[in-house]
Amino acid sequence: MAVWHKLNSGVAAVLHGLVIGGTTNNRRTVQINYIESYPFEENPFKGSVFPIAELALTYYAFLLQAKRVRVVEALPEVVPYYVSRGFVVENPGAPRHSLVKELS
């Protein structure tokens, strides 16, 4: 998934967010393998890329009848943010943590 924003001139667009992911082989989990946001202050989507991705993944999971959403190998400094959004750390002892959210 890519989040683009057209500049005021209407000619050029800037990539403000990128999410790469997919499903597990059994399609019971929809996951984010990579997520990045445009790092500069003028990003109008600052702080919104993950909520947009989470909504899209949750809807995709619903369509596939998947049971959970996973963030693969999150950096330690963003783990508290994901936990605040209802995700649970899957492997607490690992250097990078995967987090999951069970869907009802």
Backbone as JSON Lines, residues from 0, in Angstrom:
{"i":0,"aa":"M","n":[0.85,-1.15,0.0],"ca":[0.0,0.0,0.0],"c":[0.9,1.23,0.0]}
{"i":1,"aa":"A","n":[0.53,2.21,-0.78],"ca":[1.29,3.45,-0.85],"c":[0.35,4.61,-0.54]}
{"i":2,"aa":"V","n":[0.84,5.58,0.22],"ca":[0.08,6.78,0.54],"c":[0.77,7.94,-0.18]}
{"i":3,"aa":"W","n":[0.07,8.52,-1.16],"ca":[0.61,9.61,-1.96],"c":[-0.11,10.9,-1.64]}
{"i":4,"aa":"H","n":[0.57,12.01,-1.85],"ca":[-0.05,13.32,-1.66],"c":[0.37,14.21,-2.82]}
{"i":5,"aa":"K","n":[-0.64,14.77,-3.5],"ca":[-0.34,15.69,-4.6],"c":[0.04,17.04,-4.05]}
{"i":6,"aa":"L","n":[1.07,17.62,-4.61],"ca":[1.48,18.95,-4.19],"c":[0.48,19.98,-4.7]}
{"i":7,"aa":"N","n":[0.52,21.18,-4.16],"ca":[-0.43,22.23,-4.53],"c":[-0.47,22.52,-6.02]}
{"i":8,"aa":"S","n":[0.65,22.35,-6.69],"ca":[0.68,22.63,-8.12],"c":[-0.15,21.61,-8.9]}
{"i":9,"aa":"G","n":[-0.42,20.45,-8.28],"ca":[-1.21,19.43,-8.93],"c":[-0.45,18.6,-9.95]}
{"i":10,"aa":"V","n":[0.83,18.9,-10.14],"ca":[1.62,18.2,-11.15],"c":[2.34,16.99,-10.54]}
{"i":11,"aa":"A","n":[3.04,17.21,-9.46],"ca":[3.84,16.14,-8.85],"c":[3.15,15.58,-7.62]}
{"i":12,"aa":"A","n":[3.47,14.35,-7.31],"ca":[2.97,13.72,-6.09],"c":[4.17,13.21,-5.3]}
{"i":13,"aa":"V","n":[4.03,13.19,-3.98],"ca":[5.1,12.74,-3.09],"c":[4.61,11.51,-2.35]}
{"i":14,"aa":"L","n":[5.47,10.5,-2.28],"ca":[5.16,9.3,-1.52],"c":[5.34,9.62,-0.04]}
{"i":15,"aa":"H","n":[4.28,9.52,0.74],"ca":[4.33,9.84,2.17],"c":[4.28,8.62,3.07]}
{"i":16,"aa":"G","n":[3.93,7.47,2.54],"ca":[3.9,6.26,3.35],"c":[3.93,5.03,2.46]}
{"i":17,"aa":"L","n":[4.59,3.98,2.95],"ca":[4.67,2.74,2.21],"c":[4.53,1.57,3.18]}
{"i":18,"aa":"V","n":[3.68,0.64,2.83],"ca":[3.46,-0.55,3.66],"c":[3.57,-1.76,2.75]}
{"i":19,"aa":"I","n":[4.39,-2.74,3.16],"ca":[4.54,-3.99,2.42],"c":[4.14,-5.12,3.36]}
{"i":20,"aa":"G","n":[3.34,-6.01,2.87],"ca":[2.89,-7.13,3.7],"c":[2.21,-8.18,2.87]}
{"i":21,"aa":"G","n":[1.43,-8.99,3.5],"ca":[0.72,-10.06,2.81],"c":[0.01,-10.94,3.81]}
{"i":22,"aa":"T","n":[-0.15,-12.19,3.44],"ca":[-0.79,-13.15,4.32],"c":[0.16,-14.32,4.58]}
{"i":23,"aa":"T","n":[-0.12,-15.06,5.62],"ca":[0.6,-16.3,5.85],"c":[0.07,-17.33,4.84]}
{"i":24,"aa":"N","n":[0.77,-18.45,4.71],"ca":[0.37,-19.47,3.74],"c":[-1.05,-19.98,3.96]}
{"i":25,"aa":"N","n":[-1.47,-20.08,5.2],"ca":[-2.82,-20.58,5.47],"c":[-3.88,-19.47,5.46]}
{"i":26,"aa":"R","n":[-3.45,-18.24,5.2],"ca":[-4.33,-17.05,5.09],"c":[-5.1,-16.76,6.38]}
{"i":27,"aa":"R","n":[-4.6,-17.23,7.5],"ca":[-5.25,-16.96,8.78],"c":[-4.7,-15.69,9.43]}
{"i":28,"aa":"T","n":[-3.59,-15.18,8.9],"ca":[-2.97,-13.97,9.43],"c":[-2.63,-13.04,8.28]}
{"i":29,"aa":"V","n":[-3.0,-11.77,8.43],"ca":[-2.61,-10.72,7.5],"c":[-1.52,-9.93,8.21]}
{"i":30,"aa":"Q","n":[-0.42,-9.64,7.52],"ca":[0.7,-9.04,8.23],"c":[1.36,-7.9,7.49]}
{"i":31,"aa":"I","n":[1.99,-7.04,8.3],"ca":[2.83,-5.96,7.79],"c":[4.27,-6.41,7.97]}
{"i":32,"aa":"N","n":[5.01,-6.47,6.87],"ca":[6.43,-6.81,6.95],"c":[7.31,-5.57,6.99]}
{"i":33,"aa":"Y","n":[6.81,-4.48,6.43],"ca":[7.61,-3.25,6.37],"c":[6.65,-2.07,6.32]}
{"i":34,"aa":"I","n":[6.95,-1.05,7.11],"ca":[6.15,0.18,7.09],"c":[7.1,1.36,7.25]}
{"i":35,"aa":"E","n":[6.89,2.38,6.44],"ca":[7.74,3.56,6.52],"c":[6.91,4.78,6.19]}
{"i":36,"aa":"S","n":[7.26,5.88,6.83],"ca":[6.59,7.15,6.61],"c":[7.62,8.17,6.15]}
{"i":37,"aa":"Y","n":[7.19,9.1,5.32],"ca":[8.04,10.2,4.86],"c":[8.58,10.92,6.09]}
{"i":38,"aa":"P","n":[9.9,11.02,6.27],"ca":[10.47,11.46,7.55],"c":[10.52,12.97,7.79]}
{"i":39,"aa":"F","n":[10.01,13.78,6.87],"ca":[10.16,15.22,7.01],"c":[8.9,15.85,7.61]}
{"i":40,"aa":"E","n":[9.07,16.99,8.23],"ca":[7.99,17.69,8.93],"c":[6.79,18.0,8.04]}
{"i":41,"aa":"E","n":[7.02,18.24,6.76],"ca":[5.92,18.63,5.89],"c":[5.03,17.45,5.46]}
{"i":42,"aa":"N","n":[5.18,16.31,6.1],"ca":[4.35,15.15,5.81],"c":[2.95,15.35,6.39]}
{"i":43,"aa":"P","n":[1.92,15.56,5.55],"ca":[0.57,15.75,6.08],"c":[-0.01,14.48,6.69]}
{"i":44,"aa":"F","n":[0.63,13.34,6.45],"ca":[0.16,12.07,6.99],"c":[0.97,11.61,8.2]}
{"i":45,"aa":"K","n":[1.79,12.5,8.75],"ca":[2.62,12.14,9.9],"c":[1.74,11.59,11.03]}
{"i":46,"aa":"G","n":[2.05,10.4,11.5],"ca":[1.27,9.77,12.56],"c":[0.02,9.06,12.07]}
{"i":47,"aa":"S","n":[-0.23,9.09,10.76],"ca":[-1.45,8.48,10.23],"c":[-1.2,7.27,9.35]}
{"i":48,"aa":"V","n":[0.03,7.0,8.96],"ca":[0.29,5.89,8.04],"c":[-0.09,4.56,8.67]}
{"i":49,"aa":"F","n":[0.31,4.32,9.92],"ca":[-0.05,3.04,10.54],"c":[-1.55,2.92,10.74]}
{"i":50,"aa":"P","n":[-2.26,3.91,11.27],"ca":[-3.72,3.75,11.4],"c":[-4.41,3.48,10.07]}
{"i":51,"aa":"I","n":[-3.96,4.1,8.99],"ca":[-4.53,3.82,7.67],"c":[-4.24,2.37,7.27]}
{"i":52,"aa":"A","n":[-2.99,1.94,7.47],"ca":[-2.61,0.57,7.13],"c":[-3.37,-0.44,7.99]}
{"i":53,"aa":"E","n":[-3.51,-0.15,9.26],"ca":[-4.21,-1.06,10.16],"c":[-5.67,-1.23,9.73]}
{"i":54,"aa":"L","n":[-6.31,-0.14,9.36],"ca":[-7.69,-0.2,8.89],"c":[-7.78,-1.04,7.61]}
{"i":55,"aa":"A","n":[-6.88,-0.79,6.66],"ca":[-6.88,-1.55,5.41],"c":[-6.63,-3.04,5.67]}
{"i":56,"aa":"L","n":[-5.66,-3.35,6.53],"ca":[-5.35,-4.76,6.84],"c":[-6.5,-5.44,7.56]}
{"i":57,"aa":"T","n":[-7.13,-4.74,8.47],"ca":[-8.25,-5.33,9.2],"c":[-9.4,-5.64,8.24]}
{"i":58,"aa":"Y","n":[-9.68,-4.74,7.32],"ca":[-10.73,-4.99,6.34],"c":[-10.35,-6.15,5.42]}
{"i":59,"aa":"Y","n":[-9.11,-6.19,4.97],"ca":[-8.63,-7.29,4.14],"c":[-8.74,-8.61,4.89]}
{"i":60,"aa":"A","n":[-8.36,-8.61,6.17],"ca":[-8.48,-9.81,7.0],"c":[-9.93,-10.26,7.09]}
{"i":61,"aa":"F","n":[-10.83,-9.3,7.25],"ca":[-12.26,-9.61,7.3],"c":[-12.7,-10.31,6.01]}
{"i":62,"aa":"L","n":[-12.27,-9.78,4.87],"ca":[-12.64,-10.39,3.58],"c":[-12.1,-11.81,3.43]}
{"i":63,"aa":"L","n":[-10.9,-12.05,3.95],"ca":[-10.27,-13.38,3.86],"c":[-10.7,-14.3,4.98]}
{"i":64,"aa":"Q","n":[-11.45,-13.78,5.94],"ca":[-11.82,-14.5,7.16],"c":[-10.58,-14.9,7.96]}
{"i":65,"aa":"A","n":[-9.57,-14.04,7.93],"ca":[-8.35,-14.25,8.71],"c":[-8.66,-14.0,10.18]}
{"i":66,"aa":"K","n":[-7.86,-14.56,11.04],"ca":[-8.12,-14.49,12.48],"c":[-7.28,-13.44,13.21]}
{"i":67,"aa":"R","n":[-6.24,-12.93,12.54],"ca":[-5.39,-11.95,13.23],"c":[-4.61,-11.09,12.26]}
{"i":68,"aa":"V","n":[-4.1,-9.99,12.81],"ca":[-3.24,-9.06,12.1],"c":[-1.91,-9.05,12.83]}
{"i":69,"aa":"R","n":[-0.8,-9.08,12.09],"ca":[0.54,-9.13,12.71],"c":[1.41,-8.01,12.14]}
{"i":70,"aa":"V","n":[2.24,-7.45,13.01],"ca":[3.32,-6.55,12.61],"c":[4.6,-7.35,12.83]}
{"i":71,"aa":"V","n":[5.34,-7.59,11.75],"ca":[6.52,-8.45,11.8],"c":[7.76,-7.62,12.16]}
{"i":72,"aa":"E","n":[8.49,-8.09,13.13],"ca":[9.79,-7.51,13.55],"c":[9.77,-6.0,13.72]}
{"i":73,"aa":"A","n":[8.92,-5.54,14.59],"ca":[8.85,-4.1,14.89],"c":[10.11,-3.67,15.65]}
{"i":74,"aa":"L","n":[10.54,-2.46,15.38],"ca":[11.66,-1.91,16.13],"c":[11.25,-1.69,17.58]}
{"i":75,"aa":"P","n":[12.16,-1.91,18.54],"ca":[11.81,-1.8,19.95],"c":[11.18,-0.46,20.34]}
{"i":76,"aa":"E","n":[11.63,0.64,19.72],"ca":[11.1,1.95,20.11],"c":[9.65,2.19,19.7]}
{"i":77,"aa":"V","n":[9.1,1.39,18.79],"ca":[7.7,1.57,18.39],"c":[6.77,0.52,18.99]}
{"i":78,"aa":"V","n":[7.33,-0.46,19.7],"ca":[6.5,-1.5,20.32],"c":[5.44,-0.89,21.24]}
{"i":79,"aa":"P","n":[5.76,0.07,22.12],"ca":[4.72,0.64,22.98],"c":[3.55,1.27,22.19]}
{"i":80,"aa":"Y","n":[3.85,1.86,21.04],"ca":[2.78,2.43,20.21],"c":[1.84,1.34,19.72]}
{"i":81,"aa":"Y","n":[2.41,0.24,19.21],"ca":[1.57,-0.86,18.73],"c":[0.76,-1.48,19.87]}
{"i":82,"aa":"V","n":[1.38,-1.62,21.03],"ca":[0.68,-2.15,22.2],"c":[-0.49,-1.24,22.58]}
{"i":83,"aa":"S","n":[-0.29,0.07,22.47],"ca":[-1.37,1.02,22.79],"c":[-2.53,0.89,21.81]}
{"i":84,"aa":"R","n":[-2.31,0.28,20.66],"ca":[-3.36,0.08,19.66],"c":[-3.95,-1.33,19.74]}
{"i":85,"aa":"G","n":[-3.63,-2.07,20.81],"ca":[-4.24,-3.37,21.03],"c":[-3.44,-4.56,20.57]}
{"i":86,"aa":"F","n":[-2.21,-4.36,20.13],"ca":[-1.36,-5.46,19.71],"c":[-0.63,-6.04,20.92]}
{"i":87,"aa":"V","n":[-0.29,-7.32,20.84],"ca":[0.41,-8.02,21.92],"c":[1.72,-8.55,21.36]}
{"i":88,"aa":"V","n":[2.8,-8.43,22.14],"ca":[4.12,-8.92,21.71],"c":[4.08,-10.44,21.64]}
{"i":89,"aa":"E","n":[4.49,-10.98,20.49],"ca":[4.48,-12.42,20.26],"c":[5.7,-13.12,20.86]}
{"i":90,"aa":"N","n":[6.88,-12.53,20.7],"ca":[8.12,-13.17,21.13],"c":[8.95,-12.17,21.94]}
{"i":91,"aa":"P","n":[8.62,-12.0,23.22],"ca":[9.25,-10.94,24.03],"c":[10.77,-10.98,24.13]}
{"i":92,"aa":"G","n":[11.41,-12.12,23.96],"ca":[12.86,-12.19,24.12],"c":[13.66,-11.85,22.88]}
{"i":93,"aa":"A","n":[13.0,-11.67,21.75],"ca":[13.7,-11.42,20.48],"c":[14.18,-9.98,20.4]}
{"i":94,"aa":"P","n":[15.27,-9.72,19.63],"ca":[15.77,-8.35,19.47],"c":[14.76,-7.45,18.76]}
{"i":95,"aa":"R","n":[14.03,-8.0,17.83],"ca":[12.92,-7.27,17.18],"c":[11.66,-8.07,17.46]}
{"i":96,"aa":"H","n":[10.62,-7.37,17.83],"ca":[9.4,-8.04,18.27],"c":[8.35,-8.08,17.18]}
{"i":97,"aa":"S","n":[7.69,-9.23,17.05],"ca":[6.49,-9.32,16.23],"c":[5.31,-9.16,17.17]}
{"i":98,"aa":"L","n":[4.31,-8.44,16.7],"ca":[3.13,-8.18,17.51],"c":[1.89,-8.66,16.76]}
{"i":99,"aa":"V","n":[0.89,-9.12,17.51],"ca":[-0.34,-9.59,16.89],"c":[-1.55,-8.99,17.55]}
{"i":100,"aa":"K","n":[-2.6,-8.9,16.77],"ca":[-3.91,-8.48,17.29],"c":[-4.91,-9.52,16.79]}
{"i":101,"aa":"E","n":[-5.58,-10.16,17.74],"ca":[-6.62,-11.13,17.39],"c":[-7.86,-10.38,16.95]}
{"i":102,"aa":"L","n":[-8.5,-10.9,15.9],"ca":[-9.72,-10.28,15.39],"c":[-10.93,-11.1,15.85]}
{"i":103,"aa":"S","n":[-12.02,-10.39,16.14],"ca":[-13.21,-11.1,16.61],"c":[-14.16,-11.4,15.49]}
